[in-house]
Amino acid sequence: MIAIDFFAGMIIAILAGMGVGGGGLLVLYLVYVRNVEQIAAQGINLVFFVFAALASMLYHTKRRKIDYRLCMWLIIFGCVGAVIGSFAANMISKTIVRRIFGWLLVASGTLSLIKRKKE
């Protein structure tokens, strides 16, 4: 099973690198194929994202394409949002968290399709 997880992770990472929403795909894989709880899958997804973000940051830093002032604000508000979201997720049932996550994926996908059609 480790080999399947490895290849699934590679495919999801490639899709994420292409902008296909790999984080959502990873959560779906973990929940529906590996039977990981939703909250745990989202935590694993965050670790996945941190490493992807670090690689991206190194790439863009080397090419001097980072707006550090904007990054500072995004980090501050991202951390505050993460803490608030963590408390909120622990206060509501897992079923509701799963449904909210699912609807957010649907909304995100729909908005992406609409944006692409306009271009």
MIFIMAR-958268 format. One record per residue: residue number from 1; x, y, z of N, C-alpha, C in turn. Coordinates in pm, 1 decimal, always signed. Layout:
<r pos="NUM" n_u="X" n_v="Y" n_w="Z" ca_u="X" ca_v="Y" ca_w="Z" c_u="X" c_v="Y" c_w="Z"/>
...
//
This chain:
<r pos="1" n_u="+82.4" n_v="-120.2" n_w="+0.0" ca_u="+0.0" ca_v="+0.0" ca_w="+0.0" c_u="+86.1" c_v="+125.7" c_w="+0.0"/>
<r pos="2" n_u="+208.1" n_v="+115.9" n_w="+52.9" ca_u="+296.7" ca_v="+231.5" ca_w="+57.0" c_u="+329.7" c_v="+278.2" c_w="-83.8"/>
<r pos="3" n_u="+348.1" n_v="+183.8" n_w="-176.4" ca_u="+378.6" ca_v="+220.6" ca_w="-314.8" c_u="+260.8" c_v="+295.9" c_w="-377.8"/>
<r pos="4" n_u="+140.1" n_v="+250.9" n_w="-349.7" ca_u="+21.8" ca_v="+319.6" ca_w="-403.7" c_u="+12.5" c_v="+460.3" c_w="-347.1"/>
<r pos="5" n_u="+35.6" n_v="+474.0" n_w="-215.8" ca_u="+33.1" ca_v="+606.7" ca_w="-153.4" c_u="+139.8" c_v="+697.3" c_w="-214.3"/>
<r pos="6" n_u="+258.6" n_v="+640.9" n_w="-238.7" ca_u="+367.5" ca_v="+718.8" ca_w="-297.4" c_u="+328.1" c_v="+770.7" c_w="-435.8"/>
<r pos="7" n_u="+277.0" n_v="+682.3" n_w="-520.4" ca_u="+238.8" ca_v="+723.7" ca_w="-655.1" c_u="+119.2" c_v="+818.3" c_w="-654.3"/>
<r pos="8" n_u="+24.8" n_v="+796.1" n_w="-564.0" ca_u="-88.1" ca_v="+888.7" ca_w="-551.6" c_u="-36.9" c_v="+1025.9" c_w="-509.7"/>
<r pos="9" n_u="+56.8" n_v="+1028.4" n_w="-414.7" ca_u="+115.7" ca_v="+1155.5" ca_w="-371.4" c_u="+189.2" c_v="+1225.2" c_w="-484.3"/>
<r pos="10" n_u="+261.8" n_v="+1150.0" n_w="-564.0" ca_u="+333.7" ca_v="+1208.3" ca_w="-677.4" c_u="+237.0" c_v="+1268.2" c_w="-779.1"/>
<r pos="11" n_u="+131.8" n_v="+1193.9" n_w="-812.3" ca_u="+33.2" ca_v="+1242.8" ca_w="-909.7" c_u="-35.8" c_v="+1367.3" c_w="-857.2"/>
<r pos="12" n_u="-73.9" n_v="+1364.5" n_w="-730.2" ca_u="-139.3" ca_v="+1480.8" ca_w="-669.9" c_u="-43.9" c_v="+1599.7" c_w="-666.9"/>
<r pos="13" n_u="+83.7" n_v="+1576.4" n_w="-636.2" ca_u="+182.2" ca_v="+1685.2" ca_w="-634.5" c_u="+200.0" c_v="+1744.9" c_w="-773.7"/>
<r pos="14" n_u="+204.6" n_v="+1660.3" n_w="-875.3" ca_u="+217.2" ca_v="+1710.1" ca_w="-1013.0" c_u="+95.3" c_v="+1793.2" c_w="-1049.9"/>
<r pos="15" n_u="-23.2" n_v="+1743.8" n_w="-1018.1" ca_u="-145.1" ca_v="+1819.0" ca_w="-1047.5" c_u="-148.3" c_v="+1951.1" c_w="-970.9"/>
<r pos="16" n_u="-103.0" n_v="+1949.2" n_w="-845.4" ca_u="-98.3" ca_v="+2072.7" ca_w="-766.0" c_u="-3.4" c_v="+2172.3" c_w="-829.8"/>
<r pos="17" n_u="+110.8" n_v="+2123.1" n_w="-877.7" ca_u="+207.1" ca_v="+2210.8" ca_w="-944.0" c_u="+152.6" c_v="+2272.5" c_w="-1070.7"/>
<r pos="18" n_u="+56.7" n_v="+2203.6" n_w="-1133.4" ca_u="-5.8" ca_v="+2254.0" ca_w="-1255.5" c_u="-126.6" c_v="+2342.4" c_w="-1223.7"/>
<r pos="19" n_u="-158.0" n_v="+2358.3" n_w="-1095.8" ca_u="-268.6" ca_v="+2445.3" ca_w="-1056.4" c_u="-404.1" c_v="+2377.9" c_w="-1054.2"/>
<r pos="20" n_u="-407.6" n_v="+2245.1" n_w="-1040.7" ca_u="-533.6" ca_v="+2172.1" ca_w="-1046.2" c_u="-596.8" c_v="+2156.1" c_w="-908.3"/>
<r pos="21" n_u="-543.1" n_v="+2212.9" n_w="-805.6" ca_u="-604.0" ca_v="+2201.6" ca_w="-673.1" c_u="-566.0" c_v="+2073.8" c_w="-602.7"/>
<r pos="22" n_u="-437.6" n_v="+2046.9" n_w="-597.9" ca_u="-387.4" ca_v="+1922.5" ca_w="-540.5" c_u="-424.7" c_v="+1901.2" c_w="-395.7"/>
<r pos="23" n_u="-436.3" n_v="+2009.3" n_w="-318.0" ca_u="-472.6" ca_v="+1994.9" ca_w="-177.1" c_u="-607.5" c_v="+1930.2" c_w="-160.1"/>
<r pos="24" n_u="-704.0" n_v="+1973.7" n_w="-236.3" ca_u="-837.1" ca_v="+1912.8" ca_w="-230.9" c_u="-833.2" c_v="+1768.3" c_w="-275.3"/>
<r pos="25" n_u="-753.5" n_v="+1739.5" n_w="-376.6" ca_u="-740.2" ca_v="+1601.8" ca_w="-424.1" c_u="-675.9" c_v="+1513.7" c_w="-318.5"/>
<r pos="26" n_u="-576.4" n_v="+1566.2" n_w="-248.5" ca_u="-510.5" ca_v="+1488.2" ca_w="-144.0" c_u="-608.5" c_v="+1455.3" c_w="-32.2"/>
<r pos="27" n_u="-687.5" n_v="+1551.2" n_w="+9.1" ca_u="-785.8" ca_v="+1526.1" ca_w="+114.9" c_u="-886.5" c_v="+1421.3" c_w="+68.2"/>
<r pos="28" n_u="-933.3" n_v="+1433.9" n_w="-54.5" ca_u="-1028.5" ca_v="+1334.9" ca_w="-106.2" c_u="-966.6" c_v="+1195.7" c_w="-109.2"/>
<r pos="29" n_u="-843.0" n_v="+1184.9" n_w="-153.9" ca_u="-774.2" ca_v="+1055.9" ca_w="-156.9" c_u="-762.7" c_v="+996.9" c_w="-16.0"/>
<r pos="30" n_u="-718.2" n_v="+1078.8" n_w="+77.9" ca_u="-699.3" ca_v="+1029.4" ca_w="+214.1" c_u="-830.8" c_v="+986.0" c_w="+278.6"/>
<r pos="31" n_u="-936.2" n_v="+1063.5" n_w="+256.6" ca_u="-1064.2" ca_v="+1033.2" ca_w="+321.0" c_u="-1132.5" c_v="+913.4" c_w="+255.1"/>
<r pos="32" n_u="-1139.4" n_v="+911.3" n_w="+122.4" ca_u="-1219.9" ca_v="+809.3" ca_w="+55.3" c_u="-1142.9" c_v="+683.5" c_w="+16.4"/>
<r pos="33" n_u="-1012.5" n_v="+692.8" n_w="-2.6" ca_u="-935.0" ca_v="+574.1" ca_w="-38.8" c_u="-866.6" c_v="+514.3" c_w="+84.2"/>
<r pos="34" n_u="-808.0" n_v="+600.3" n_w="+167.0" ca_u="-732.0" ca_v="+552.8" ca_w="+283.1" c_u="-812.9" c_v="+555.5" c_w="+412.9"/>
<r pos="35" n_u="-936.1" n_v="+603.3" n_w="+408.8" ca_u="-1025.4" ca_v="+607.6" ca_w="+526.0" c_u="-966.6" c_v="+684.2" c_w="+644.5"/>
<r pos="36" n_u="-898.7" n_v="+795.3" n_w="+614.9" ca_u="-845.2" ca_v="+883.2" ca_w="+718.7" c_u="-956.8" c_v="+980.6" c_w="+757.4"/>
<r pos="37" n_u="-966.1" n_v="+1015.4" n_w="+885.3" ca_u="-1067.6" ca_v="+1112.4" ca_w="+928.5" c_u="-1044.4" c_v="+1246.7" c_w="+859.9"/>
<r pos="38" n_u="-1153.4" n_v="+1318.2" n_w="+836.2" ca_u="-1148.1" ca_v="+1446.0" ca_w="+764.3" c_u="-1049.3" c_v="+1543.8" c_w="+826.7"/>
<r pos="39" n_u="-1055.3" n_v="+1562.1" n_w="+956.5" ca_u="-967.6" ca_v="+1658.3" ca_w="+1024.1" c_u="-821.6" c_v="+1615.7" c_w="+1009.8"/>
<r pos="40" n_u="-792.6" n_v="+1487.6" n_w="+1026.3" ca_u="-655.6" ca_v="+1438.4" ca_w="+1011.1" c_u="-607.7" c_v="+1456.8" c_w="+867.1"/>
<r pos="41" n_u="-696.3" n_v="+1430.8" n_w="+771.4" ca_u="-660.1" ca_v="+1447.8" ca_w="+629.9" c_u="-627.5" c_v="+1593.3" c_w="+599.5"/>
<r pos="42" n_u="-703.3" n_v="+1683.9" n_w="+656.5" ca_u="-675.5" ca_v="+1825.2" ca_w="+635.4" c_u="-542.5" c_v="+1864.9" c_w="+700.1"/>
<r pos="43" n_u="-509.6" n_v="+1805.7" n_w="+813.9" ca_u="-380.2" ca_v="+1831.4" ca_w="+876.9" c_u="-265.3" c_v="+1780.8" c_w="+790.5"/>
<r pos="44" n_u="-280.4" n_v="+1661.3" n_w="+735.6" ca_u="-178.8" ca_v="+1606.2" ca_w="+645.1" c_u="-165.4" c_v="+1696.0" c_w="+523.0"/>
<r pos="45" n_u="-278.6" n_v="+1744.7" n_w="+474.0" ca_u="-278.0" ca_v="+1834.1" ca_w="+358.4" c_u="-200.8" c_v="+1962.6" c_w="+389.1"/>
<r pos="46" n_u="-211.6" n_v="+2011.7" n_w="+510.7" ca_u="-137.5" ca_v="+2132.5" ca_w="+548.7" c_u="+13.1" c_v="+2107.3" c_w="+546.1"/>
<r pos="47" n_u="+55.4" n_v="+1990.3" n_w="+592.6" ca_u="+197.6" ca_v="+1956.6" ca_w="+587.6" c_u="+243.2" c_v="+1949.6" c_w="+441.9"/>
<r pos="48" n_u="+163.0" n_v="+1885.8" n_w="+357.3" ca_u="+190.2" ca_v="+1877.7" ca_w="+213.7" c_u="+206.0" c_v="+2018.4" c_w="+155.6"/>
<r pos="49" n_u="+115.1" n_v="+2106.5" n_w="+192.6" ca_u="+116.6" ca_v="+2242.2" ca_w="+141.6" c_u="+239.7" c_v="+2319.4" c_w="+189.1"/>
<r pos="50" n_u="+279.2" n_v="+2299.0" n_w="+315.1" ca_u="+395.6" ca_v="+2371.1" ca_w="+368.4" c_u="+520.5" c_v="+2338.6" c_w="+286.5"/>
<r pos="51" n_u="+541.3" n_v="+2210.6" n_w="+255.4" ca_u="+659.0" ca_v="+2174.0" ca_w="+177.1" c_u="+650.4" c_v="+2226.9" c_w="+34.5"/>
<r pos="52" n_u="+531.4" n_v="+2224.0" n_w="-24.0" ca_u="+514.6" ca_v="+2279.4" ca_w="-158.6" c_u="+538.8" c_v="+2430.4" c_w="-156.5"/>
<r pos="53" n_u="+488.6" n_v="+2496.6" n_w="-53.3" ca_u="+507.1" ca_v="+2641.7" ca_w="-42.7" c_u="+653.8" c_v="+2677.0" c_w="-21.5"/>
<r pos="54" n_u="+725.2" n_v="+2598.2" n_w="+57.2" ca_u="+867.3" ca_v="+2624.5" ca_w="+78.5" c_u="+946.0" c_v="+2610.9" c_w="-52.0"/>
<r pos="55" n_u="+915.2" n_v="+2508.1" n_w="-129.3" ca_u="+982.8" ca_v="+2490.3" ca_w="-258.1" c_u="+953.1" c_v="+2607.5" c_w="-350.8"/>
<r pos="56" n_u="+827.6" n_v="+2648.3" n_w="-353.2" ca_u="+787.8" ca_v="+2761.3" ca_w="-436.0" c_u="+855.2" c_v="+2890.0" c_w="-389.3"/>
<r pos="57" n_u="+862.7" n_v="+2909.4" n_w="-257.5" ca_u="+925.3" ca_v="+3029.6" ca_w="-203.3" c_u="+1073.2" c_v="+3036.3" c_w="-241.7"/>
<r pos="58" n_u="+1142.6" n_v="+2924.3" n_w="-232.1" ca_u="+1283.8" ca_v="+2922.2" ca_w="-270.2" c_u="+1301.1" c_v="+2957.2" c_w="-418.1"/>
<r pos="59" n_u="+1216.6" n_v="+2901.4" n_w="-500.5" ca_u="+1222.0" ca_v="+2927.3" ca_w="-644.6" c_u="+1201.3" c_v="+3076.1" c_w="-674.4"/>
<r pos="60" n_u="+1095.8" n_v="+3133.0" n_w="-616.4" ca_u="+1062.9" ca_v="+3272.9" ca_w="-644.9" c_u="+1158.2" c_v="+3370.6" c_w="-575.8"/>
<r pos="61" n_u="+1212.3" n_v="+3333.8" n_w="-459.7" ca_u="+1310.6" ca_v="+3418.9" ca_w="-393.9" c_u="+1435.7" c_v="+3429.9" c_w="-479.6"/>
<r pos="62" n_u="+1476.3" n_v="+3318.1" n_w="-534.5" ca_u="+1595.0" ca_v="+3316.7" ca_w="-620.0" c_u="+1576.1" c_v="+3407.9" c_w="-741.5"/>
<r pos="63" n_u="+1455.8" n_v="+3416.6" n_w="-791.8" ca_u="+1426.5" ca_v="+3499.2" ca_w="-909.1" c_u="+1375.0" c_v="+3638.9" c_w="-871.7"/>
<r pos="64" n_u="+1377.1" n_v="+3669.7" n_w="-742.2" ca_u="+1337.6" ca_v="+3802.2" ca_w="-690.0" c_u="+1197.0" c_v="+3843.9" c_w="-733.7"/>
<r pos="65" n_u="+1102.8" n_v="+3754.4" n_w="-717.6" ca_u="+964.8" ca_v="+3781.9" ca_w="-757.3" c_u="+869.1" c_v="+3782.2" c_w="-637.8"/>
<r pos="66" n_u="+917.7" n_v="+3815.5" n_w="-520.4" ca_u="+833.3" ca_v="+3811.8" ca_w="-401.3" c_u="+813.0" c_v="+3952.1" c_w="-347.1"/>
<r pos="67" n_u="+687.5" n_v="+3986.3" n_w="-320.4" ca_u="+652.5" ca_v="+4112.2" ca_w="-256.5" c_u="+647.6" c_v="+4085.3" c_w="-106.1"/>
<r pos="68" n_u="+756.1" n_v="+4116.7" n_w="-35.9" ca_u="+768.6" ca_v="+4081.2" ca_w="+105.2" c_u="+668.0" c_v="+4154.2" c_w="+194.1"/>
<r pos="69" n_u="+631.1" n_v="+4274.3" n_w="+159.7" ca_u="+531.0" ca_v="+4347.1" ca_w="+239.2" c_u="+396.1" c_v="+4274.7" c_w="+231.1"/>
<r pos="70" n_u="+356.5" n_v="+4234.8" n_w="+111.8" ca_u="+232.3" ca_v="+4159.7" ca_w="+95.2" c_u="+240.5" c_v="+4026.5" c_w="+168.6"/>
<r pos="71" n_u="+354.4" n_v="+3958.9" n_w="+159.4" ca_u="+373.4" ca_v="+3830.7" ca_w="+228.6" c_u="+353.6" c_v="+3845.8" c_w="+378.7"/>
<r pos="72" n_u="+405.2" n_v="+3953.8" n_w="+436.2" ca_u="+392.6" ca_v="+3975.2" ca_w="+579.1" c_u="+244.8" c_v="+3979.7" c_w="+619.2"/>
<r pos="73" n_u="+165.9" n_v="+4055.2" n_w="+545.8" ca_u="+23.4" ca_v="+4066.4" ca_w="+576.7" c_u="-49.4" c_v="+3934.1" c_w="+556.2"/>
<r pos="74" n_u="-15.8" n_v="+3863.8" n_w="+451.0" ca_u="-78.9" ca_v="+3734.2" ca_w="+426.4" c_u="-45.9" c_v="+3634.2" c_w="+536.2"/>
<r pos="75" n_u="+76.3" n_v="+3635.9" n_w="+583.9" ca_u="+117.2" ca_v="+3545.7" ca_w="+692.4" c_u="+41.9" c_v="+3578.7" c_w="+820.7"/>
<r pos="76" n_u="+34.8" n_v="+3706.1" n_w="+854.5" ca_u="-34.0" ca_v="+3747.5" ca_w="+977.5" c_u="-180.6" c_v="+3705.2" c_w="+973.7"/>
<r pos="77" n_u="-250.9" n_v="+3743.7" n_w="+866.8" ca_u="-393.7" ca_v="+3711.6" ca_w="+859.6" c_u="-417.3" c_v="+3562.4" c_w="+838.7"/>
<r pos="78" n_u="-324.5" n_v="+3494.1" n_w="+771.1" ca_u="-335.6" ca_v="+3349.4" ca_w="+754.8" c_u="-325.2" c_v="+3276.1" c_w="+886.7"/>
<r pos="79" n_u="-232.0" n_v="+3319.0" n_w="+971.9" ca_u="-216.9" ca_v="+3257.2" ca_w="+1103.8" c_u="-339.5" c_v="+3282.1" c_w="+1190.7"/>
<r pos="80" n_u="-389.0" n_v="+3403.4" n_w="+1189.6" ca_u="-510.2" ca_v="+3434.9" ca_w="+1267.4" c_u="-627.5" c_v="+3351.1" c_w="+1216.8"/>
<r pos="81" n_u="-643.4" n_v="+3342.9" n_w="+1085.8" ca_u="-751.6" ca_v="+3262.2" ca_w="+1028.1" c_u="-737.6" c_v="+3114.7" c_w="+1060.0"/>
<r pos="82" n_u="-614.1" n_v="+3064.2" n_w="+1061.3" ca_u="-590.6" ca_v="+2923.0" ca_w="+1093.0" c_u="-631.4" c_v="+2891.8" c_w="+1236.9"/>
<r pos="83" n_u="-597.5" n_v="+2981.1" n_w="+1328.6" ca_u="-633.6" ca_v="+2959.4" ca_w="+1468.7" c_u="-785.6" c_v="+2963.4" c_w="+1485.5"/>
<r pos="84" n_u="-849.6" n_v="+3062.5" n_w="+1426.5" ca_u="-995.9" ca_v="+3073.7" ca_w="+1435.8" c_u="-1061.7" c_v="+2951.9" c_w="+1371.6"/>
<r pos="85" n_u="-1013.2" n_v="+2912.2" n_w="+1254.1" ca_u="-1068.9" ca_v="+2795.8" ca_w="+1185.2" c_u="-1050.7" c_v="+2667.6" c_w="+1263.9"/>
<r pos="86" n_u="-937.3" n_v="+2653.5" n_w="+1330.6" ca_u="-911.8" ca_v="+2534.9" ca_w="+1412.0" c_u="-1011.1" c_v="+2525.0" c_w="+1527.4"/>
<r pos="87" n_u="-1031.9" n_v="+2637.1" n_w="+1595.6" ca_u="-1129.4" ca_v="+2637.1" ca_w="+1704.4" c_u="-1269.8" c_v="+2609.3" c_w="+1652.5"/>
<r pos="88" n_u="-1304.8" n_v="+2669.8" n_w="+1539.6" ca_u="-1438.5" ca_v="+2649.6" ca_w="+1483.2" c_u="-1458.1" c_v="+2503.5" c_w="+1442.5"/>
<r pos="89" n_u="-1357.2" n_v="+2443.2" n_w="+1380.3" ca_u="-1368.5" ca_v="+2304.0" ca_w="+1335.6" c_u="-1384.5" c_v="+2209.0" c_w="+1453.2"/>
<r pos="90" n_u="-1323.7" n_v="+2240.9" n_w="+1565.8" ca_u="-1336.6" ca_v="+2155.2" ca_w="+1683.8" c_u="-1469.3" c_v="+2173.7" c_w="+1756.4"/>
<r pos="91" n_u="-1540.6" n_v="+2282.1" n_w="+1726.5" ca_u="-1666.6" ca_v="+2309.5" ca_w="+1794.5" c_u="-1787.1" c_v="+2251.2" c_w="+1721.7"/>
<r pos="92" n_u="-1771.9" n_v="+2214.3" n_w="+1594.6" ca_u="-1884.9" ca_v="+2161.0" ca_w="+1519.4" c_u="-1858.9" c_v="+2014.5" c_w="+1484.2"/>
<r pos="93" n_u="-1963.9" n_v="+1945.1" n_w="+1445.4" ca_u="-1951.0" ca_v="+1801.5" ca_w="+1419.0" c_u="-1867.5" c_v="+1774.6" c_w="+1294.0"/>
<r pos="94" n_u="-1807.5" n_v="+1655.5" n_w="+1290.9" ca_u="-1723.2" ca_v="+1616.8" ca_w="+1178.1" c_u="-1803.4" c_v="+1609.8" c_w="+1048.1"/>
<r pos="95" n_u="-1927.2" n_v="+1570.5" n_w="+1057.8" ca_u="-2012.5" ca_v="+1562.2" ca_w="+938.5" c_u="-2030.1" c_v="+1699.8" c_w="+876.1"/>
<r pos="96" n_u="-2053.0" n_v="+1799.6" n_w="+959.0" ca_u="-2070.5" ca_v="+1935.5" ca_w="+907.6" c_u="-1939.6" c_v="+1986.5" c_w="+847.7"/>
<r pos="97" n_u="-1826.1" n_v="+1956.5" n_w="+912.7" ca_u="-1696.3" ca_v="+1997.5" ca_w="+858.4" c_u="-1675.4" c_v="+1936.5" c_w="+720.4"/>
<r pos="98" n_u="-1710.0" n_v="+1808.9" n_w="+704.4" ca_u="-1695.8" ca_v="+1742.0" ca_w="+574.9" c_u="-1783.9" c_v="+1807.8" c_w="+469.4"/>
<r pos="99" n_u="-1905.3" n_v="+1838.8" n_w="+506.1" ca_u="-1997.2" ca_v="+1901.4" ca_w="+409.9" c_u="-1949.4" c_v="+2040.8" c_w="+369.9"/>
<r pos="100" n_u="-1905.2" n_v="+2117.4" n_w="+467.2" ca_u="-1853.8" ca_v="+2252.4" ca_w="+437.6" c_u="-1734.3" c_v="+2241.9" c_w="+344.1"/>
<r pos="101" n_u="-1642.7" n_v="+2149.9" n_w="+373.9" ca_u="-1524.5" ca_v="+2131.7" ca_w="+289.8" c_u="-1566.0" c_v="+2091.6" c_w="+148.2"/>
<r pos="102" n_u="-1660.1" n_v="+2000.2" n_w="+137.6" ca_u="-1708.0" ca_v="+1956.6" ca_w="+5.9" c_u="-1768.2" c_v="+2071.4" c_w="-73.6"/>
<r pos="103" n_u="-1850.6" n_v="+2150.6" n_w="-8.8" ca_u="-1912.1" ca_v="+2264.4" ca_w="-78.8" c_u="-1808.6" c_v="+2369.9" c_w="-117.0"/>
<r pos="104" n_u="-1707.6" n_v="+2387.9" n_w="-33.1" ca_u="-1600.5" ca_v="+2481.4" ca_w="-69.4" c_u="-1524.3" c_v="+2432.7" c_w="-192.1"/>
<r pos="105" n_u="-1502.3" n_v="+2301.7" n_w="-201.9" ca_u="-1436.8" ca_v="+2246.3" ca_w="-320.9" c_u="-1522.6" c_v="+2268.4" c_w="-445.9"/>
<r pos="106" n_u="-1653.3" n_v="+2245.1" n_w="-432.3" ca_u="-1743.8" ca_v="+2265.6" ca_w="-544.9" c_u="-1744.6" c_v="+2412.5" c_w="-586.5"/>
<r pos="107" n_u="-1752.5" n_v="+2502.0" n_w="-488.7" ca_u="-1753.6" ca_v="+2645.5" ca_w="-519.6" c_u="-1622.2" c_v="+2688.7" c_w="-583.5"/>
<r pos="108" n_u="-1510.8" n_v="+2640.1" n_w="-530.7" ca_u="-1380.2" ca_v="+2674.9" ca_w="-586.6" c_u="-1367.6" c_v="+2625.7" c_w="-730.6"/>
<r pos="109" n_u="-1409.8" n_v="+2503.1" n_w="-754.4" ca_u="-1404.8" ca_v="+2448.7" ca_w="-890.4" c_u="-1493.3" c_v="+2525.8" c_w="-985.7"/>
<r pos="110" n_u="-1612.5" n_v="+2561.4" n_w="-941.1" ca_u="-1705.3" ca_v="+2637.2" ca_w="-1024.1" c_u="-1647.5" c_v="+2774.2" c_w="-1059.0"/>
<r pos="111" n_u="-1591.7" n_v="+2842.4" n_w="-959.5" ca_u="-1531.5" ca_v="+2973.0" ca_w="-985.4" c_u="-1413.5" c_v="+2962.3" c_w="-1081.7"/>
<r pos="112" n_u="-1335.2" n_v="+2856.0" n_w="-1068.6" ca_u="-1222.7" ca_v="+2835.7" ca_w="-1161.1" c_u="-1271.8" c_v="+2815.3" c_w="-1303.7"/>
<r pos="113" n_u="-1378.9" n_v="+2736.5" n_w="-1319.1" ca_u="-1434.6" ca_v="+2714.5" ca_w="-1453.0" c_u="-1488.5" c_v="+2843.9" c_w="-1512.9"/>
<r pos="114" n_u="-1558.7" n_v="+2921.8" n_w="-1433.3" ca_u="-1613.5" ca_v="+3048.4" ca_w="-1481.6" c_u="-1500.7" c_v="+3142.0" c_w="-1523.1"/>
<r pos="115" n_u="-1397.3" n_v="+3148.5" n_w="-1441.6" ca_u="-1282.1" ca_v="+3235.1" ca_w="-1473.4" c_u="-1214.9" c_v="+3193.0" c_w="-1603.3"/>
<r pos="116" n_u="-1197.8" n_v="+3062.5" n_w="-1623.4" ca_u="-1133.7" ca_v="+3013.7" ca_w="-1744.9" c_u="-1218.6" c_v="+3040.2" c_w="-1868.7"/>
<r pos="117" n_u="-1349.3" n_v="+3030.7" n_w="-1854.9" ca_u="-1437.6" ca_v="+3056.2" ca_w="-1968.9" c_u="-1432.6" c_v="+3203.3" c_w="-2010.7"/>
<r pos="118" n_u="-1415.6" n_v="+3293.8" n_w="-1912.8" ca_u="-1406.6" ca_v="+3436.0" ca_w="-1944.1" c_u="-1278.2" c_v="+3469.8" c_w="-2016.2"/>
<r pos="119" n_u="-1171.2" n_v="+3394.5" n_w="-1986.0" ca_u="-1042.3" ca_v="+3421.3" ca_w="-2050.7" c_u="-1047.8" c_v="+3372.0" c_w="-2192.9"/>
//
